[in-house]
Amino acid sequence: MGSETDLKEYLSGIRDKLRVTKVVATRSFKGRGGDSFAGFSAAWDSVQEDGGHGLIHVASEEGETEAAQGMTLREAKIAHYLLAMQADISAHEAAMAGGSLSVQGMQDSVKAIRGNYAKLIRDALSGKTENG
């Protein structure tokens, strides 16, 4: 790796070939009534043991087996936004149910959370975000 340009091209080549098979998002809400937690994980045609297909290959329509395909980095980023949004919302709902957050506070937070993630997803889909 001689120059900064060479390094950027090298990293770009790796990023373009990267496939993600699992997305995880966890959240905690710290309130006067204690901590509320929410966590989600999602696998995508995973070849991981804890994925939906285990180590088995996916059968194609022609009956042949092929290695499971992962998500592109952009797809993984959007999947993470969707999963993280659900984790954020669930943590706020749990905080409200546990008495750490008022119903109105939870509703206001959920509305803001949905709006913020919608913007991130729109930006990722339009290519406005870095690296994806």
C-alpha positions in Angstrom: 0.0 0.0 0.0 1.9 2.9 -1.3 -0.5 5.9 -1.3 -3.7 7.0 0.3 -5.5 6.4 -3.0 -4.2 2.8 -3.1 -5.5 2.2 0.4 -8.9 3.7 -0.4 -9.2 1.5 -3.5 -8.2 -1.6 -1.6 -10.7 -1.0 1.2 -13.4 -0.1 -1.3 -12.8 -3.5 -3.0 -13.1 -5.3 0.2 -16.2 -3.4 1.2 -17.9 -4.2 -2.1 -17.4 -7.9 -1.6 -18.4 -7.9 2.1 -21.5 -9.9 2.9 -23.3 -9.7 6.2 -25.3 -12.6 7.5 -26.5 -11.3 10.9 -27.5 -8.0 12.4 -27.9 -7.4 16.1 -29.3 -4.4 17.9 -29.7 -3.9 21.7 -30.9 -0.9 23.7 -31.3 0.1 27.3 -33.4 2.9 28.8 -32.2 4.2 32.1 -35.0 5.8 34.1 -36.0 6.6 37.6 -37.6 3.2 38.0 -34.6 1.3 36.8 -33.2 0.1 33.5 -35.3 -1.4 30.7 -33.6 -3.5 28.0 -34.5 -4.7 24.6 -32.5 -6.7 22.1 -33.0 -8.3 18.7 -30.9 -10.3 16.3 -31.8 -11.2 12.8 -30.1 -13.7 10.4 -30.2 -13.4 6.6 -29.7 -16.7 4.7 -27.0 -17.3 7.3 -24.3 -19.9 7.1 -23.7 -19.3 10.8 -24.7 -22.1 13.2 -27.2 -19.7 14.9 -28.6 -18.5 11.6 -31.9 -19.6 10.0 -30.2 -22.3 7.9 -27.4 -23.5 10.1 -24.5 -24.8 8.1 -26.8 -26.2 5.4 -26.6 -24.8 1.9 -29.7 -23.2 0.4 -31.4 -25.2 -2.4 -31.9 -23.3 -5.6 -35.0 -23.6 -7.8 -33.2 -26.1 -10.0 -32.7 -28.4 -7.1 -29.0 -27.6 -6.8 -27.5 -26.5 -3.5 -25.5 -23.3 -3.3 -23.9 -21.4 -0.5 -26.2 -19.0 1.3 -25.8 -15.4 0.3 -25.4 -12.6 2.7 -26.5 -8.9 2.5 -24.4 -6.2 0.9 -23.1 -3.6 3.3 -25.9 -1.2 2.2 -28.6 -3.9 2.8 -27.0 -4.7 6.2 -27.0 -1.0 7.1 -30.7 -0.7 6.3 -31.5 -4.0 8.1 -29.6 -2.7 11.1 -31.7 0.5 11.0 -34.9 -1.5 11.0 -33.8 -3.7 13.8 -32.3 -0.9 15.9 -35.5 1.1 15.5 -37.5 -1.9 16.9 -35.0 -2.2 19.7 -35.3 1.5 20.5 -39.1 1.4 20.4 -39.3 -1.7 22.5 -36.9 -0.3 25.2 -39.1 2.8 25.5 -42.3 0.7 25.6 -40.7 -1.4 28.4 -39.7 1.7 30.2 -43.2 3.0 30.1 -44.6 -0.4 31.2 -42.2 -0.4 34.1 -43.1 3.1 35.2 -39.8 4.8 34.2 -41.5 6.8 31.4 -44.9 8.3 31.0 -47.3 7.1 28.2 -47.0 10.5 26.6 -43.2 10.5 26.9 -43.1 7.1 25.3 -45.5 8.1 22.5 -43.4 11.2 21.8 -40.2 9.3 21.8 -41.5 6.6 19.5 -42.7 9.2 17.0 -39.2 10.8 17.0 -37.5 7.5 16.8 -39.5 6.5 13.7 -38.9 9.8 12.0 -35.1 9.6 12.7 -34.8 6.1 11.4 -36.9 6.9 8.4 -34.5 9.7 7.5 -31.5 7.3 7.9 -33.1 4.7 5.7 -34.0 7.2 3.0 -30.5 8.6 3.0 -29.0 5.0 2.8 -31.3 4.2 -0.1 -30.4 7.3 -2.0 -26.6 6.9 -1.4 -26.3 10.0 0.8 -24.6 8.1 3.7 -20.9 7.3 3.8 -19.7 3.8 2.9 -22.9 2.4 1.7 
